[in-house]
Amino acid sequence: MNRREFITCAARAAAALPVAGKVSRGIAAREELLHTRLAVDPHRPRYHLLPPANWMNDPNGPIFWKGQYHMFYQYNPHGAFWGTMHWGHAASPDLVHWRHLPIALAPTPGGPDKDGCFSGCAVVNRGIPTLVYTGVSPEVQCLATSDDKMIAWTKYSGNPVIAAPPGGPEVAGFRDPCVWSEGGTWYLALGSGYKGAGGQILLYRSNDLIHWDFLHPLCKGRRKEGAAGDEPVASGDMWQCPDFFPLADKHVLLVSTEGSVFCSVGTYTNLWFRPEVQQAADLSDLFYAARTLVDRNGRRILWGWIREGRSEQAQRAAGWSGVLSLPRVVSLGADRKLRITPAPELEALRGKHHRFANLNVGPESENLLKGVQGDSLEVAAEFASAGGEECGLRVRCAPDGSEQTVISYNRAEGRLRVDREKSSRSSEAQRTSQEGALELAADEPLKLRVFLDGSVVEVFANDRACLTTRIYPVRADSSGVGLFARGASVKLRALDAWEMRPISKDRLTT
Ligand code: DQQ
């Protein structure tokens, strides 16, 4: 689907709303203008998946089907702000290059999704591709089906298929279904929670995806110790976007709450899930609503929504907001924690290569690495375990250092950190550091893989921790890469950097 077709499609989707004609013509004209601007926007990623314009949030219903990876996502065709949620749609043969497809779901006036088609999943039921999603308001669960092409979706005339939450205390939410099949029976995990009691994942069962029985909570959050009355709970009042799947001999539950994605590895027996090991799926609060699929090789692949790190006003002015993370392959380590690595397919985007080896990085090393620069790079670096208390990389550096972002690991504290204090001179951009725990053994080298793409920074450390963030340098020459050490010198064993090829000619990913 080319840019013009996508625009027409967005306008058509908008025409499904009550104020039809004028809105659709308005949208088409406005988007034409926008695209000229977006094509040269330096903050817009060039090898990540995002719609040609406007707002996106959660990945929805990723599924591998007939040789294609399909990705749906929360999309607002009216602008770069959250509202009137539709399902955007893109497909890829290789996990890297994406083709935009027509909007899959739009709210139906007067229907159970009249105020939005919220997050959900995709399954294939007896050969029929089916989307299971939340309609609002109120929050109810709905179905839509298509033929093999997965392009045109028809909503089930009996929607909603789950009309109300089970009785009990006041629910804090009732949405974002995750559906799977076990021995020919369908199960559905639904994001929910009870005010003052904490997040819960509600488990339902069905033979046909239409008639559902509530069983019990698959998993529940815990109250904060000593919490009283309606005080918030430690694990969030509501758990959003559950994703539940087997991994090796364990099961994994991902939930998004309080701005972050939490991952529990545990045991699933007799329809009850018992979490055993917990960790953050990403150390940042700009990574949210993660969902996964299994591909033809049995790989579990995860994406999340990367939120913006700049003001709402700046997002609206830019004309776009939100991007999906790179595909991350998830596996289970011997310690029963997740290992998360960038999909190897991304290596197809590597262009010009630079290599450095055996460098001493001192606290005073100011020099940028010769020849390595850009806003579209992959950098892989390995630092020896001995030496200074903190080391890492400096990226998107201006020659005079007035703009730069420091990605570092502090061994004494066991913390991985991205310091954004000097990332941008714009007052619209966030400046806070982002950080989280990463335990390395005393003799274990630090291995960083960093992906830079416009305003996106994705950091993978020793396959054990991810930290995703956003930066918005304003200087055109904020493009250098350098090394960083604090305390004493550290040995850089090797650094490889690749200039990454864009996945489209402009910044529109079509
Ligand atoms: N986003 C969707 C909801 C979900 C939330 C609405 C998570 O379905 O709970 O856009 O970001």
Boltz pocket constraint, residues with backbone or C-beta under 6 A from the ligand:
constraints:
  - pocket:
      binder: B
      contacts: [[A, 57], [A, 58], [A, 74], [A, 85], [A, 118], [A, 119], [A, 134], [A, 175], [A, 176], [A, 240], [A, 241], [A, 256], [A, 288], [A, 289]]
      max_distance: 6.0
